[in-house]
Amino acid sequence: MRITLENIFDLSTARIFSPDKYIPAKAVTIDSRQVCEGSIFVAIKGKRFDGHNFVNVAVKNGANAILINKRKLKEFDKINIPIITVNNTVKAYGELASMWRKKLNAKVISISGSNGKTTTKEMIATLLEEKFKVYKTLSNNNNQIGVPLTIFSTDSKCEVLVLEHGTNHFGEIAYTAKIARPDIALLTNIGDSHIEYLNDREGVLEEKLSLLDEAKANNGTAFLNIDDPLLRSVKNQFMNKITFGFKYNPDIKAKILGFTNSGNPEILITGLRKNIKTVPLVQGKSGSANYLAAVSVAIKMGLTKKQILDGTAKIKSIKGRLNIINYGNLTLIDDTYNSNPQSIREAFEVLKRNKQHESKIAVLGDMFELGSKGVEHHKELGIVVKKSRVNAVFTIGKLMKNLNDELLDSKIYHEHFNTRKSLKNFLNKIYLDNCVILVKGSRGMKMEEFAEIIIKRAA
């Protein structure tokens, strides 16, 4: 697999200087520290760094070509390797990734949705590793930079590539989907995440459907969670599809037979000539839905029942995503990675089902990107909290003050903290014996810092 001179000439707006010196590249990178001999270094200007400032380092580290913005050309007139100039280096990086993707002899599985993207991606990769050489999105690389970066991490050994696609503005998924050209595209659900920029759930649906539309254009298969009413409403738009869910007669159906004391579900999955019963290491209805999605893809990819069960035994919790950590007489539910109305409801269901401890506590931070409905969504959580059998709720953030006010007429012990320092001091003193604590909030609230206090005290 190489990026050839012909590929370079196919880049829109590209001009190449010293093309006679160009050697087909075996790698493409935007990190000068990862440059190796025979690679192209693409200089991208980000929020914190400008890649053009590291071009000389990339050349020193062995790059055989550099790709820069055409306005920067005069700054590098002393470089003696091929220079490629373009109008937009981010766009060119995506075009190169699209070329690399076309060279892959691998199935590409793309995943998006309002909740559960990363968890489902990890589960799919874990299951498919029982049969295939699998590459996957690492960390949070699911945007216009991250998707190409993941594609460039593959090589000729790759048999399956599992990609996560994120968005918070219209057009982002359409962009990354065209680069990925998925053979399988799966949507977990449609919720209220990012409605500040996508307007409402219908806007979220419109944005997410770009992924399925791209799979359809490439004769791929659409996977739809038909328990979700919006996804159920569009299922007839896709002829080549597999539906999954707990209701509405899907192609692959799941039933929760019960829960363990720690909240793990016993699940029965049937459909497409498979009958699988197991207790995966997932939490609640949301975790069960993510697992069902992963098993549905595994069935489509030809895994045997034994391979699916063997892979299930290897599924691990993901840090910050309903991650259950037991410390003797204390359990922490670390759900600090992000928060929105749907995921916080599911987190409280997990908290409610935990039967290992007498006391249930929630430490909650603001939910972001809800636009004009931010106050309304935080007030509505009052109903969820009152039904959850939680003993105490501690909140921080201007929006969570609305939830605290909604609890004034309840028997739940509650307190709102105006500063991070005051909440940290409180958590360092609170009695933690025989309790389960949920910590959750949007990324900007940095709720993991509060979870760390609990972990240190329990250690």
LUMFIBA-553170 format. One record per residue (C-alpha): residue in one letter; x, y, z. Coordinates in steps of 0.25 Angstrom, whole numbers, always signed. Layout:
# residues N
PT  r      u      v      w
PT  a      X      Y      Z
...
# end
This chain:
# residues 459
PT  r      u      v      w
PT  m     +0     +0     +0
PT  r     +6    +13     -5
PT  i     +2    +27     -8
PT  t     +7    +28    -22
PT  l    +11    +41    -31
PT  e     -2    +38    -38
PT  n    -10    +39    -25
PT  i     -3    +53    -22
PT  f     -7    +58    -36
PT  d    -22    +54    -33
PT  l    -22    +63    -20
PT  s    -31    +75    -23
PT  t    -23    +89    -24
PT  a    -10    +81    -22
PT  r     +3    +86    -28
PT  i    +16    +77    -26
PT  f    +30    +83    -27
PT  s    +41    +73    -31
PT  p    +32    +62    -35
PT  d    +44    +54    -41
PT  k    +49    +52    -26
PT  y    +36    +47    -21
PT  i    +36    +33    -16
PT  p    +23    +25    -13
PT  a    +19    +28     +1
PT  k    +16    +16    +11
PT  a    +11    +25    +22
PT  v     +4    +38    +24
PT  t     +4    +46    +37
PT  i     +1    +60    +43
PT  d    +10    +57    +55
PT  s    +25    +61    +52
PT  r    +29    +51    +64
PT  q    +23    +40    +56
PT  v    +29    +42    +43
PT  c    +37    +31    +38
PT  e    +46    +29    +25
PT  g    +36    +28    +13
PT  s    +25    +36    +19
PT  i    +17    +49    +15
PT  f    +16    +59    +26
PT  v     +3    +68    +25
PT  a     +4    +81    +32
PT  i     -9    +84    +38
PT  k    -12    +97    +47
PT  g    -20    +93    +59
PT  k    -25   +101    +71
PT  r    -12    +99    +79
PT  f     -1    +96    +68
PT  d     +2    +99    +54
PT  g     +8    +87    +47
PT  h    +16    +97    +38
PT  n    +25   +100    +50
PT  f    +29    +85    +50
PT  v    +32    +83    +35
PT  n    +47    +84    +37
PT  v    +46    +74    +48
PT  a    +38    +64    +39
PT  v    +49    +66    +28
PT  k    +60    +63    +38
PT  n    +52    +50    +43
PT  g    +52    +45    +29
PT  a    +39    +50    +22
PT  n    +40    +47     +7
PT  a    +30    +59     +4
PT  i    +23    +70    +11
PT  l     +9    +75     +8
PT  i     +7    +89    +12
PT  n     -3   +101    +10
PT  k     +1   +108     -3
PT  r     +2   +122     +5
PT  k    +14   +116    +13
PT  l    +22   +111     +1
PT  k    +33   +123     +2
PT  e    +36   +118    +16
PT  f    +42   +105    +11
PT  d    +50   +108     -1
PT  k    +62   +102     +4
PT  i    +56    +88     +6
PT  n    +61    +78     -4
PT  i    +50    +68     -4
PT  p    +37    +68    -11
PT  i    +27    +79     -7
PT  i    +12    +78     -9
PT  t     +4    +91     -8
PT  v    -11    +91     -6
PT  n    -22   +101     -3
PT  n    -26    +94    +10
PT  t    -17    +83    +16
PT  v    -29    +78    +25
PT  k    -37    +75    +12
PT  a    -25    +69     +5
PT  y    -22    +60    +17
PT  g    -36    +55    +16
PT  e    -34    +52     +1
PT  l    -22    +44     +4
PT  a    -29    +36    +14
PT  s    -40    +33     +4
PT  m    -29    +28     -6
PT  w    -23    +19     +5
PT  r    -37    +14     +9
PT  k    -39    +10     -6
PT  k    -26     +2     -6
PT  l    -31     -6     +7
PT  n    -35    -20     +4
PT  a    -44    -19    +17
PT  k    -58    -18    +22
PT  v    -61     -4    +28
PT  i    -71     -3    +39
PT  s    -75    +11    +42
PT  i    -83    +14    +55
PT  s    -90    +27    +60
PT  g   -102    +31    +69
PT  s   -105    +40    +80
PT  n   -101    +30    +91
PT  g    -92    +17    +92
PT  k    -83    +20    +80
PT  t    -70    +17    +86
PT  t    -76     +5    +95
PT  t    -82     -1    +83
PT  k    -69     +1    +75
PT  e    -61     -6    +85
PT  m    -71    -18    +86
PT  i    -71    -20    +71
PT  a    -56    -20    +70
PT  t    -54    -29    +82
PT  l    -64    -39    +76
PT  l    -59    -39    +62
PT  e    -45    -41    +67
PT  e    -49    -55    +69
PT  k    -48    -57    +54
PT  f    -42    -45    +48
PT  k    -30    -36    +48
PT  v    -37    -23    +53
PT  y    -33     -9    +54
PT  k    -41     +2    +61
PT  t    -43    +16    +65
PT  l    -34    +19    +77
PT  s    -37    +29    +87
PT  n    -47    +40    +82
PT  n    -42    +41    +68
PT  n    -56    +41    +61
PT  n    -56    +55    +54
PT  q    -51    +60    +41
PT  i    -36    +59    +46
PT  g    -38    +46    +54
PT  v    -45    +37    +44
PT  p    -34    +39    +34
PT  l    -24    +37    +45
PT  t    -30    +24    +48
PT  i    -31    +20    +33
PT  f    -16    +23    +32
PT  s    -13    +14    +44
PT  t    -17     +2    +35
PT  d     -8     -7    +26
PT  s    -10    -18    +17
PT  k    -12    -28    +28
PT  c    -25    -21    +32
PT  e    -37    -30    +30
PT  v    -47    -21    +37
PT  l    -47     -6    +41
PT  v    -57     -2    +51
PT  l    -59    +14    +51
PT  e    -66    +23    +60
PT  h    -72    +36    +54
PT  g    -76    +47    +63
PT  t    -82    +61    +60
PT  n    -87    +74    +66
PT  h    -90    +82    +53
PT  f    -97    +78    +40
PT  g    -89    +72    +29
PT  e    -78    +66    +38
PT  i    -83    +52    +37
PT  a    -85    +53    +22
PT  y    -71    +57    +21
PT  t    -65    +46    +29
PT  a    -74    +36    +23
PT  k    -70    +39     +9
PT  i    -55    +36    +13
PT  a    -59    +23    +20
PT  r    -68    +18     +9
PT  p    -74     +8    +19
PT  d    -78     -6    +16
PT  i    -86     -7    +29
PT  a    -92     +6    +35
PT  l    -99     +5    +49
PT  l   -107    +15    +57
PT  t   -109    +13    +72
PT  n   -120    +23    +74
PT  i   -124    +37    +72
PT  g   -124    +46    +85
PT  d   -123    +61    +89
PT  s   -107    +61    +88
PT  h   -102    +73    +81
PT  i   -116    +79    +79
PT  e   -110    +93    +81
PT  y   -104    +92    +67
PT  l   -113    +82    +61
PT  n   -126    +89    +65
PT  d   -134    +77    +70
PT  r   -135    +61    +69
PT  e   -140    +62    +55
PT  g   -127    +70    +52
PT  v   -119    +60    +59
PT  l   -126    +49    +50
PT  e   -123    +56    +38
PT  e   -108    +58    +41
PT  k   -106    +43    +45
PT  l   -114    +37    +33
PT  s   -102    +42    +25
PT  l    -95    +30    +30
PT  l   -105    +20    +25
PT  d   -107    +28    +12
PT  e    -92    +26     +9
PT  a    -93    +11    +12
PT  k   -105    +10     +3
PT  a    -98    +17     -9
PT  n    -87     +7     -7
PT  n    -96     -5     -7
PT  g    -94     -7     +8
PT  t   -103    -11    +19
PT  a   -110     -2    +28
PT  f   -112     -6    +43
PT  l   -124     +1    +50
PT  n   -128     +0    +65
PT  i   -143     +0    +62
PT  d   -146     +2    +77
PT  d   -142    +17    +74
PT  p   -155    +23    +68
PT  l   -148    +32    +59
PT  l   -139    +21    +53
PT  r   -151    +12    +52
PT  s   -158    +23    +44
PT  v   -147    +23    +33
PT  k   -145     +8    +32
PT  n   -152     +6    +19
PT  q   -142    +16    +12
PT  f   -132     +5    +12
PT  m   -134     -8     +5
PT  n   -121    -15     +9
PT  k   -122    -14    +24
PT  i   -122    -22    +37
PT  t   -131    -17    +48
PT  f   -128    -20    +63
PT  g   -136    -17    +76
PT  f   -144    -22    +88
PT  k   -158    -19    +81
PT  y   -165    -17    +68
PT  n   -160    -31    +61
PT  p   -146    -28    +57
PT  d   -137    -37    +49
PT  i   -129    -39    +62
PT  k   -136    -38    +75
PT  a   -132    -38    +89
PT  k   -139    -41   +102
PT  i   -134    -37   +116
PT  l   -137    -49   +125
PT  g   -132    -43   +138
PT  f   -121    -35   +145
PT  t   -110    -39   +154
PT  n   -108    -31   +167
PT  s    -98    -23   +161
PT  g   -107    -19   +149
PT  n   -101    -28   +138
PT  p   -113    -33   +129
PT  e   -115    -48   +125
PT  i   -118    -46   +111
PT  l   -125    -55   +100
PT  i   -122    -52    +86
PT  t   -129    -59    +74
PT  g   -130    -57    +59
PT  l   -123    -60    +46
PT  r   -122    -75    +51
PT  k   -115    -71    +64
PT  n   -119    -73    +78
PT  i   -109    -67    +89
PT  k   -111    -66   +104
PT  t   -101    -60   +112
PT  v    -98    -49   +123
PT  p    -88    -39   +117
PT  l    -80    -29   +125
PT  v    -90    -18   +122
PT  q    -99     -9   +130
PT  g   -114     -7   +129
PT  k   -123     -6   +117
PT  s   -113     +3   +109
PT  g   -102     -6   +111
PT  s   -111    -18   +106
PT  a   -115    -10    +94
PT  n   -100     -7    +91
PT  y    -97    -22    +92
PT  l   -108    -26    +83
PT  a   -103    -16    +73
PT  a    -89    -22    +74
PT  v    -95    -37    +73
PT  s   -103    -33    +61
PT  v    -91    -28    +53
PT  a    -83    -41    +58
PT  i    -95    -50    +52
PT  k    -94    -42    +39
PT  m    -79    -44    +38
PT  g    -81    -59    +40
PT  l    -76    -62    +54
PT  t    -80    -75    +60
PT  k    -88    -75    +73
PT  k    -75    -80    +80
PT  q    -67    -69    +75
PT  i    -78    -59    +79
PT  l    -78    -65    +93
PT  d    -63    -65    +94
PT  g    -62    -51    +90
PT  t    -73    -47   +100
PT  a    -64    -52   +111
PT  k    -53    -42   +107
PT  i    -62    -30   +107
PT  k    -57    -20   +117
PT  s    -63     -7   +123
PT  i    -58     +6   +117
PT  k    -53    +17   +126
PT  g    -63    +28   +128
PT  r    -74    +21   +121
PT  l    -83    +14   +132
PT  n    -70     +8   +137
PT  i    -73     +0   +150
PT  i    -62     +0   +160
PT  n    -63     -8   +173
PT  y    -55     -5   +185
PT  g    -60    -14   +196
PT  n    -72     -7   +202
PT  l    -72     +4   +192
PT  t    -76     +4   +177
PT  l    -73    +15   +168
PT  i    -81    +17   +155
PT  d    -71    +25   +146
PT  d    -79    +32   +135
PT  t    -71    +44   +134
PT  y    -68    +44   +119
PT  n    -80    +52   +115
PT  s    -95    +54   +118
PT  n   -108    +57   +111
PT  p   -122    +55   +116
PT  q   -123    +41   +110
PT  s   -110    +36   +116
PT  i   -113    +42   +130
PT  r   -126    +34   +130
PT  e   -119    +21   +127
PT  a   -109    +24   +137
PT  f   -119    +26   +148
PT  e   -125    +12   +143
PT  v   -112     +6   +146
PT  l   -111    +13   +159
PT  k   -125     +8   +163
PT  r   -122     -6   +159
PT  n   -110     -8   +168
PT  k   -114    -16   +180
PT  q   -100    -17   +186
PT  h   -101     -5   +195
PT  e   -111     +2   +204
PT  s   -108    +16   +200
PT  k   -109    +22   +186
PT  i   -102    +35   +183
PT  a   -101    +43   +170
PT  v    -91    +54   +168
PT  l    -95    +62   +155
PT  g    -90    +73   +146
PT  d    -96    +81   +135
PT  m   -101    +75   +122
PT  f    -95    +84   +111
PT  e    -99    +86    +96
PT  l   -114    +86    +99
PT  g   -116   +100    +93
PT  s   -129   +108    +98
PT  k   -134    +95   +104
PT  g   -123    +94   +114
PT  v   -131    +99   +126
PT  e   -143    +91   +123
PT  h   -135    +78   +121
PT  h   -128    +80   +135
PT  k   -142    +83   +142
PT  e   -148    +70   +135
PT  l   -137    +62   +142
PT  g   -144    +64   +155
PT  i   -155    +54   +151
PT  v   -144    +44   +148
PT  v   -136    +46   +161
PT  k   -149    +45   +169
PT  k   -152    +31   +163
PT  s   -138    +26   +164
PT  r   -138    +22   +179
PT  v   -126    +30   +181
PT  n   -122    +35   +195
PT  a   -114    +48   +192
PT  v   -111    +57   +180
PT  f   -100    +67   +180
PT  t    -99    +76   +168
PT  i    -89    +86   +162
PT  g    -91    +96   +150
PT  k   -101   +107   +147
PT  l   -110    +98   +139
PT  m   -110    +87   +150
PT  k   -115    +97   +160
PT  n   -129    +95   +153
PT  l   -129    +81   +157
PT  n   -125    +84   +171
PT  d   -137    +94   +172
PT  e   -146    +83   +166
PT  l   -143    +74   +178
PT  l   -147    +84   +189
PT  d   -160    +77   +191
PT  s   -154    +63   +192
PT  k   -149    +54   +203
PT  i   -136    +53   +195
PT  y   -124    +59   +202
PT  h   -118    +69   +192
PT  e   -108    +80   +192
PT  h   -103    +89   +181
PT  f    -88    +94   +181
PT  n    -84   +107   +174
PT  t    -69   +104   +173
PT  r    -61    +92   +170
PT  k    -53    +94   +182
PT  s    -65    +93   +191
PT  l    -70    +80   +185
PT  k    -56    +74   +186
PT  n    -55    +78   +200
PT  f    -69    +71   +203
PT  l    -65    +58   +195
PT  n    -52    +57   +204
PT  k    -61    +57   +216
PT  i    -74    +50   +213
PT  y    -77    +36   +219
PT  l    -74    +26   +208
PT  d    -77    +13   +215
PT  n    -87     +3   +208
PT  c    -91    +12   +197
PT  v    -91    +13   +182
PT  i    -87    +26   +175
PT  l    -91    +31   +161
PT  v    -82    +42   +156
PT  k    -86    +48   +143
PT  g    -86    +61   +135
PT  s    -82    +67   +121
PT  r    -67    +67   +117
PT  g    -65    +82   +120
PT  m    -69    +79   +135
PT  k    -57    +70   +137
PT  m    -65    +61   +146
PT  e    -53    +51   +146
PT  e    -46    +60   +156
PT  f    -57    +57   +166
PT  a    -57    +42   +163
PT  e    -42    +42   +165
PT  i    -45    +47   +180
PT  i    -54    +36   +182
PT  i    -44    +26   +176
PT  k    -33    +31   +185
PT  r    -41    +30   +197
PT  a    -45    +16   +194
PT  a    -31    +11   +191
# end
